[in-house]
Amino acid sequence: MSTPILPLYLSEDNLIEMDELTDAADGTYVNDATMTFSIKDTAEAVLTGANGVTMSYVAASNGKYQGVSPKTVVFTVATTYYLEVTAASSGRDGFRRITCKAQYHGAKP
């Protein structure tokens, strides 16, 4: 099963969201994590303005966190990037690496 490629839109703020963060041991939602994300190019270089961006817990949700990659982060159309999300909570750590592709809003990937 392949993982979908997440779009990153050029010249606009991008809402980065992780939903239903759960504890692997017991399946309960984690609502107290420290979450950050970074966006890297395929050479593993972190993009300016997209390093260690804080993701905040969405009140009264089930493990939902959001952060914003500002429009000042420069993407090149049709280029692949990697979104790396890190979570830490009471000794429980998590990491996700998600493939993204830059595009204009409304364009097909």
C-alpha positions as CSV (number, residue, x, y, z in Angstrom):
1,M,0.0,0.0,0.0
2,S,1.5,3.3,-1.0
3,T,1.3,6.5,1.1
4,P,-0.2,9.5,-0.6
5,I,2.1,12.4,-1.4
6,L,1.1,15.5,0.5
7,P,0.9,18.8,-1.5
8,L,2.8,21.9,-0.4
9,Y,1.5,25.0,-2.0
10,L,3.7,27.7,-3.4
11,S,3.5,31.3,-2.2
12,E,1.0,30.7,0.6
13,D,0.9,29.5,4.2
14,N,0.6,25.7,4.5
15,L,-1.3,24.2,7.4
16,I,0.6,21.1,8.6
17,E,-1.6,18.8,10.6
18,M,-1.2,15.5,12.4
19,D,-4.4,13.9,13.6
20,E,-5.1,11.1,16.1
21,L,-1.7,10.8,17.6
22,T,-1.9,7.7,19.8
23,D,0.3,5.8,22.3
24,A,1.6,2.7,20.6
25,A,1.5,0.8,23.8
26,D,-2.2,1.2,24.7
27,G,-3.8,3.1,21.8
28,T,-4.9,6.1,23.9
29,Y,-4.8,9.6,22.3
30,V,-1.7,11.7,23.2
31,N,-2.9,15.2,23.9
32,D,0.2,16.6,25.7
33,A,3.0,16.1,23.3
34,T,5.7,18.6,22.2
35,M,5.4,18.5,18.4
36,T,7.6,20.1,15.8
37,F,8.1,19.8,12.0
38,S,10.8,20.6,9.5
39,I,10.8,20.5,5.7
40,K,13.8,19.2,3.9
41,D,14.7,19.0,0.2
42,T,16.0,15.7,-1.3
43,A,19.6,16.7,-0.5
44,E,18.5,16.6,3.2
45,A,18.9,20.4,3.6
46,V,16.3,22.1,5.8
47,L,14.4,24.9,4.1
48,T,14.8,28.4,5.5
49,G,11.9,29.1,7.8
50,A,10.8,25.5,8.1
51,N,13.1,24.2,10.8
52,G,11.7,23.0,14.1
53,V,8.3,24.7,13.6
54,T,6.1,24.2,16.6
55,M,2.8,22.3,16.2
56,S,0.1,23.1,18.8
57,Y,-2.5,20.8,20.3
58,V,-6.0,21.5,19.0
59,A,-8.2,21.9,22.2
60,A,-10.7,19.2,22.8
61,S,-9.4,17.0,20.0
62,N,-8.2,13.5,19.9
63,G,-4.5,13.9,19.4
64,K,-4.7,16.6,16.7
65,Y,-1.8,19.0,16.3
66,Q,-1.3,21.9,13.8
67,G,1.5,24.2,12.7
68,V,2.0,26.5,9.8
69,S,4.7,26.6,7.2
70,P,4.7,30.3,6.3
71,K,4.4,31.6,2.7
72,T,8.0,32.8,3.0
73,V,9.3,29.2,2.8
74,V,10.4,28.9,-0.9
75,F,9.3,25.8,-2.8
76,T,10.0,25.0,-6.4
77,V,7.0,23.7,-8.4
78,A,6.9,19.9,-9.0
79,T,9.8,19.3,-6.6
80,T,9.8,16.6,-3.9
81,Y,10.3,17.6,-0.3
82,Y,10.2,15.7,3.0
83,L,8.1,16.7,5.9
84,E,9.6,15.4,9.1
85,V,7.4,15.5,12.3
86,T,8.8,14.8,15.7
87,A,6.7,14.2,18.9
88,A,7.7,13.7,22.5
89,S,5.5,13.1,25.5
90,S,6.5,11.6,28.9
91,G,9.1,9.4,27.4
92,R,7.1,8.5,24.4
93,D,8.8,9.6,21.2
94,G,7.6,9.5,17.6
95,F,8.8,10.5,14.2
96,R,7.2,10.6,10.8
97,R,8.7,11.4,7.4
98,I,6.2,12.2,4.7
99,T,6.9,12.8,1.1
100,C,5.5,16.0,-0.3
101,K,5.4,17.7,-3.7
102,A,5.3,21.5,-4.3
103,Q,2.4,22.7,-6.5
104,Y,0.2,25.7,-7.1
105,H,-3.0,25.6,-5.2
106,G,-5.7,24.1,-7.3
107,A,-3.3,22.3,-9.6
108,K,-3.2,18.6,-9.9
109,P,0.0,17.0,-8.5
